[in-house]
Amino acid sequence: VSHGVPPGSSLTCPATATCVARVPTRTAPGKSTKRSRTHRPRSVPFSTSVDSEMVATTNDAERKKKIASLVDEFSPKFPNAPEITPEVLLSQSAGNPGKYTFNAKPVVVVDVRTHDETEVSVIKNAVTKKAFEANLLADPRSLDDHVVVAYCTIGYRSAGYVEKLRSGRNMEAYNLRGSILAWTHAGGELEDQEKNVTKKVHVFGESWDLASRDCESVYFKQPKLSYVSSLVPDALKPWRWFGRGK
């Protein structure tokens, strides 16, 4: 489920698209360095964006405040996507890292982002949407006693997915409030494709670089998305592509 795009639709990044990474600074406080590397995303979901002033946001307290503000702005659009915070999920799962519970039920954490995002890192022991749905297809009753917690970058895409699971499959599903960005601030672990703990996190776009300062943020350089601007819901018109889009 993409940000406002009709079901089944997706947007493809130009072939020249690359990713850049922000490396945590070890020099002067409040500054950071960047390095570029080739990264060709297969597809990028349609995304609302945020004010470009966040690019200059430097400390974690300000980043957390900005994440909360953005979530408060779009959450009313998804009235049927109840939220759970990273702090609650982590506290209820304390003592058993990577095995999550909520209200004494086992939790399946589902990453709804694109492959190019998940190949950088995922929340520890999360499954991709593709793997999750394949499991449901093979055994529709396999998760009857589980809670599903979905996430994306900040929670917009996953909120739509949660509503889909609740209405279409009658599943007990929740949206991870603030998603992977908030997870980094709550002290939650990330892992790469080899299951190794990592500090790298894909934040989608440069203007979304609100992860904890001790993370290495990776993001897509701006793709040409202006041709779908007509699909942006009226309530989100003030939001700009990646904070710098046209």
Secondary structure as UniProt FT lines:
FT   TURN            7..8
FT   TURN            15..16
FT   STRAND          19..23
FT   TURN            29..30
FT   STRAND          33..37
FT   HELIX           52..56
FT   HELIX           60..74
FT   HELIX           75..77
FT   TURN            79..80
FT   STRAND          83..84
FT   HELIX           86..92
FT   TURN            93..95
FT   TURN            97..98
FT   STRAND          101..102
FT   TURN            103..104
FT   STRAND          105..111
FT   HELIX           115..118
FT   TURN            119..120
FT   STRAND          122..123
FT   TURN            124..125
FT   STRAND          127..128
FT   HELIX           129..138
FT   TURN            140..145
FT   STRAND          147..151
FT   HELIX           156..168
FT   STRAND          173..176
FT   TURN            177..178
FT   HELIX           179..185
FT   TURN            186..187
FT   STRAND          190..191
FT   TURN            193..194
FT   STRAND          197..198
FT   STRAND          200..205
FT   HELIX           206..208
FT   TURN            213..214
FT   STRAND          216..220
FT   HELIX           226..231
FT   HELIX           234..236
FT   TURN            237..238
FT   HELIX           241..243
//
